[in-house]
Amino acid sequence: MTTLVTGATGFVGSHVARQLLSAGHRVRALVRPSSNLRALEGLSVERAEGDLGDLISLDRAMRGVRHVFHVAADYRLWTRNPEEIYATNVEGTRKLFEVAGQAGVERIVYTSTVATIAVTTPDGELPSEGTRATLDQMIGHYKRSKFLAELEALKSAAAGLPIVIVNPTAPVGPGDWKPTPTGRIILDFLNGKMPAYVDTGLNVVGVEDVAAGHILAAGRGRIGERYILGARNMTLKEILDALAAITGRTAPRVRLPHAVALAAGYADEAIARITGREPQIPVEGVKMSRHRMFVASDKAERELGYRPKTVEPALEAAVRWYERHGYVGNRARVKTVAQAA
């Protein structure tokens, strides 16, 4: 059986491809001509050159495919041209569903995000798949684009396309080449670029668990349903304390008011527009941090058999991977607690 994976050159997608190969699937990866293929090194993956915006290349990639894992997304919290994000995340997703429907695929797993889940509930319970958000609650172009793309998935599923939606939280672990915004938190800590923190929180999960959840969703998920793939709700301070325990470095003790962080973000983005570099403090990220993105993944555990592991080993695996691959500056080389002692 041939399985198509979009986004296989990315963080989550590469782990999905690896686990599919381990399970005996023939994997075809949709890759752009400009894609960095480091994440696929050593993997016996068939590469189909194409793009989500190109119907002809999508049709070619879909031939003989039974299952599709649509993991690809433009995950940026800042860009000079927001239309690029919508072109990939919304229009690209719609086109992929169109071609998959014409090809008669048996199952599509669409990778959404926990960002489409409302951050509060009327009864004060943890938000879950049933906690519906609205478009005007989405902060920034990335969240808005993923919200609109998820609506495309729900609409297509209602029309008969065999789509299951997964909503990963904040994955951590090895192989985060880009890195992701969550990975940048870890790297800023490792490189001594985080003298203070804001009062926020997120649900952290090992990337291998997220990949396993994708495969479970393909086999056990109900069409048209959403499944949160998370593990542990942690404040940013708890994440930094866990990294301190892993590395022997000191966690920041100063809590920065959101107003100060927001002002710094606006100043950083103003400089970025002049210099052309990506801002270190995206305003969208600061605005998102006003809310703790704590959620429950009980539905995935109950219906899919999803069993996420503890988060600390995934954080340590991420630390060691970043160190081995040159992301950590010489002055900030991490060491184990035993070495620190």
Secondary structure, 3 states (H helix, E strand, C coil): CEEEEECCCCHHHHHHHHHHHHCCCEEEEEECCCCCCHHHCCCCCEEEECCCCCHHHHHHHHCCEEEEEECCCCCCCCCCCCHHHHHHHHHHHHHHHHHHHHHCCCEEEEECCHHHCCCCCCCCCCCCCCCCCCHHHCCHHHHHHHHHHHHHHHHHHHCCCCEEEEEECEEECCCCCCCCHHHHHHHHHHCCCCCEECCCEEEEEEHHHHHHHHHHHHHHCCCCCEEEECCEEEEHHHHHHHHHHHHCCCCCCEECCHHHHHHHHHHHHHHHHHHCCCCCCCHHHHHHCCCCECCCCHHHHHHHCCCCCCCHHHHHHHHHHHHHCCCCCHHHCCCCHHHHC
